[in-house]
Amino acid sequence: MTEADYVQDTRRSYDAIATDYEAFAAGDLDARPMDRAMLAAFADTVRDAGGGRVAEIGCGTGRITGHLHSLGLDVFGIDLSPGMLEVARRAYPHLRFDEGSMTGLDLADGALGGVVAWYSLIHVEPGQVPDVLDGFHRVLAPGGHLLLAFQVGDEPLRLTEAFGRTVALDLHRWSPDRLAGLLTGAGFTVEVRMLREAHLTERTPQACLLARKPA
């Protein structure tokens, strides 16, 4: 299947900034207690529902995958960018990281107890998001949970430079209500919405949605 241009641009951009991004994002959870609380709630919810493997899709440098592992989950990462995966494998050699795309998940139906897309769905063109959510629903077992994190807003942000390097990245912002509606349309039940104000270097409010595939 031919990849969309934006998928190729996203891969090339993150390959270019992988090492710089690792340094930039290191320790970011330490300053964001609400984000840690949502990740902890997700981990508890997955275990309470019977456990199972968890995939962080769009895992980047692996820091969230590593954090979820520290919370006791059987977790692995998937990312478009070989450069980001090289960083993740070096930083977390005890964890599995695979190359792949959320626009065409190569995972079996019902294989997972949990899926996390932590600021990665934002790189998908809005018109393709329903298909991506359908894919998340397909790979989750009945009763499995999905955690999404994203920036809140109506206008996308186009980045052409990051860390002194040329990139081509679109960050699509969402209203929690609109994205929750798409989750419902994909067959999920939305269980938790978290909205917080911008913090530190963030430009907009931030949100998380925790949803369940009905048993």
C-alpha positions, -999 to +999 in steps of 0.1 A: +000+000+000+013+034-010+020+057+020+005+092+022+029+120+017+023+132+053+033+098+067+066+099+048+072+136+059+065+126+096+090+097+094+117+118+078+112+147+102+115+125+133+145+107+119+161+141+116+154+152+152+155+119+171+185+126+193+176+162+199+140+152+208+153+126+233+171+153+252+142+177+250+116+152+263+137+136+290+120+140+323+089+157+310+066+135+330+083+146+362+067+181+358+033+169+347+015+151+376-019+150+358-003+131+329+013+106+353-020+102+369-037+093+336-010+068+327-013+052+362-051+051+358-047+035+324-024+009+338-047+001+367-077-001+344-059-025+320-050-048+349-085-047+364-099-057+330-078-088+329-044-075+316-029-085+283-003-069+261-002-032+256+011-013+226+022+023+226+016+033+190+038+062+179+062+055+208+090+078+196+120+076+220+102+051+242+099+072+273+061+065+278+066+028+269+093+026+296+071+044+321+042+020+314+066-009+319+076+006+353+039+006+362+038-032+357+023-035+321+035-060+295+041-032+269+059-027+236+063+002+212+056+008+176+068+038+156+072+051+120+107+065+125+138+042+125+157+071+141+134+073+170+133+035+174+171+034+175+170+059+204+142+038+221+161+005+218+193+021+232+175+036+261+152+006+269+171-025+257+148-047+278+117-037+258+105-045+223+101-017+197+088-024+162+086-003+131+051+003+119+023+028+113-010+034+130-025+039+095-019+003+088-014-017+120+001-051+114-014-067+145-039-095+149-075-089+157-081-088+195-045-092+203-041-064+229-055-055+263-045-019+258-034+007+233-018+041+240-014+069+214+004+096+234+006+127+213+009+105+181-026+106+167-020+144+162+001+136+131-027+118+113-048+138+088-082+144+104-100+126+076-081+094+083-086+095+121-118+074+120-100+047+101-072+047+126-096+045+155-113+016+137-078-001+136-073+005+174-107-011+180-099-041+158-066-049+176-081-046+211-097-076+228-132-071+241-129-051+273-096-036+262-088+001+268-074+029+247-057+061+260-053+091+237-033+123+246-035+154+224-034+192+222-067+210+224-077+235+197-092+240+163-063+250+141-034+227+132+002+238+138+027+234+109+064+230+119+090+236+093+120+238+117+127+220+150+160+219+169+177+238+141+167+212+115+143+213+086+111+193+092+076+190+077+053+182+106+016+189+111+002+188+146-036+185+144-054+198+175-087+184+187-116+194+209-122+166+234-159+164+224-152+160+187-126+133+193-149+116+218-176+115+192-153+098+167-144+072+194-181+065+200-185+061+162-157+036+162-175+015+188-157+027+219-172+038+252-155+069+265-149+065+303-127+094+313-119+129+299-090+149+314-085+185+303-057+207+318-042+241+310-010+246+291+022+240+312+058+251+307+065+251+269+031+240+258+011+264+235-024+251+242-045+232+268-039+194+268-063+165+270-066+128+275-094+104+267-097+070+282-120+047+262-131+010+264-140-015+237-172-031+251-169-067+262 
